[in-house]
C-alpha cells in the first residue's frame, strides 16, 4: 500500500507544479482556466484514492484499479505538459467525493407550513444567474440547462446543453440581452428576465440550493457509481443512494409516470428485473439484488448497467422525478423545518441545511440545540455567525471523521457564500444566493445594487441634503444623484440589521464633496456607470454588519463600488491604483471579490 501512496503523492505534486506552469504560461485566460480545472479534477481523484487506500486494506484487484487510475491521471498530466498550448479534452470524472453519513438522532420536525421560503424581499431585478468571475466555479445545474435550451430555441447558440454557465452560454445570453434592448455589459439573468426568456416558472430558493449541492455532488442526472462508500449504488443529480432508499424512490416516481421509460432505456427483461427489485420487501433484499445483479467483483457498476442509468438520466421524466424527490424529501422534509426550529431564515442558511440533508441526513438534535443555545446566549448574534456555529456542529455530528474536512468545506462555503470545495473556488452570490447583509469588506454579495435609474426619490426629510448636493456636489459630479449617496445598504432593509442605518448627519456632509469628486473621476476614467453598494453607515449599523471599528464609511468618506464595464474587481482595482499612484486622489483602496472600496481619508492605504 505504501508504494501506491507514494505514486499518488508524486503524481499529485506533479499536477500542482503543472498548474503553476499553466499560470505562468502565455495561454489566454480562458484556456488557462480550462486546463487548471482539468488538473484540479485529477488532483481531486488522487485525494479520493488516497482516502480509499487509508480506509481499506488493498488487495490485488484493488491494486489493479488504482494502477489504472494512476495511469489515467498520468496521461492527463502528459497532455497538459505537452506544449501547454494544445487543447486538452474534458476528462470523465470516474470517482466522486460522495459522503453519506446519516445523523444518528434526527430532530423532531414540526409540521411544515411554508415548504418554499421566499428569497428576502425579492424584486424583479434580482439576479437569478450571473456570469462568474475568473477563478471561481462556473454555475452548474438544471436552471442553466433551462436557460441554454431557451437561448438555443431563440436562435442564440450556446455550443451545447451541458448545464455549465461558461463562456459560450454567457455570449449567447449577452446576445439575447442586446436583441431585447437590455444592457449587454454583464452576462446576467434577472428574475424579470427569466419569464421573458424561458416562459417558465420563476426559480425559487429550492432551485438555487439544488444547483449548488448538485455541483458539489458532481453527478449530473445520469451518472452512477458503485459501492466505494457503503451506499451500494449512488445515482443522479443529488446522489440518490440505494442503501437509504432514495434511488428506489426516484425509480418509483419514474415508473409512476408509465412503464414506457424503463422499458425503452433498459429493455423489457431488465426493466422487469428493476421492478422486481422495487417490489422487494426490505432494503437488505434490494442490496443483495444489487450486489449480485448490478455490481461487479470490485463493487463497481457493470458497464452495461452503467450506460443504461446514464441514458435514463437524459430523460425529461427522470429530471422531473429527481428534482421532485429532492424537493419533497430533503427540502420540505428536512431543510425547511430544521431551519424553522433554529430560527434561521436567510438563503445561505437554508442552502447549508439542504446540502447537509443530502450529504449527511440533516441536523441532529444536538446540532439544533447547539444553534438554539448560541442564539439564547447572544440575542444580538447575526445569522451569519449562527451559520458558523451550525457548520461546526454539523461537522462534529459525523460518525466517520475520515470525511470531516470534506464535509466541513461544503458547510463553510455557505457561511459567507465563498469557499473551496473539491479544489474549486465557489462564490455563491453568482449562483443566486443573496444574504441580507451589505457586501461589507468582502463578506457577502449584495442582493441589489441600485443605480441612478432605479433609486427611490428622496423623502421630504432628506430635502435639505438634496439641496446641499445640488449646490455643493452636483457641479463636480454630474453622473451621480443625492439618492445614491443616501442609499442605506441591503442589510438595512431586512435581516438582523434592518432599520439601523440612518442618513448621514449634517456635520459630515462636507466630507462627501471629496468622495464624490473621486467617484466622478473614476466614472470618467472608465467611461461606465459607477454603482454604489455601501456609502454612509451609522455606528450601530456598521457594528451590526461587522464593519471595521474605524471604518471610513462612518465618516461619509468611503464607498464600496462596482463598475458596469463588464470587467472584474481585479481590473477595476488595477486602474484605480494607477489613478492613486498618479496623485488623482489620496486615500484608501481595497480589492475584494466583487467590488472595490475607495475612500478619501487623506493618506494612502491599500489592501
Secondary structure, DSSP 8 states (H G I E B T S, - for coil): -HHHHHHHHHHHHHHHHHHHHHHHSS--HHHHHHHHHHHHHHHHHHHHHHHHHHHS---HHHHHHHHHHHHHHHHHHHHHHTTS-S-----------------SSB------S-SS---TT--TTSEEEE---TTS---BSHHHHHHHHHHHHTT---SS--SB--HHHHHHHHHHHHHTT---SS-EEEHHHHHHHH-S----HHHHHHHHHHHHHT-TTT-EE-SSSSSS-EETTTTEETTTTHHHHHHHHHHHT-THHHHHHH-HHHHHHHHHHHH-S-HHHHHHHHHHHTB-TTS-B-HHHHHHHHHHHTSHHHHHHHHHHIIIIIIIIIIHHHHHHHT--SHHHHHHHHHHHHHHSS-BHHHHHHHHHHHHH-TT--HHHHHHHHHHHHHHT-S-GGGHHHHHHHHHHHHHSEEEETTEEEEGGGGT---SS---TTSS--S----TTT-----GGGHHHHHHIIIIITTT-TT--HHHHT---GGGTSSTTTT------GGGTTHHHHHHHHHHHHHHHHTS-EEEEE----HHHHHHTT--TT-GGGGT-EEEEEESSS--HHHHHHHHHHHHHTTS--SEEEE-SS-EEEE--SS-EE-
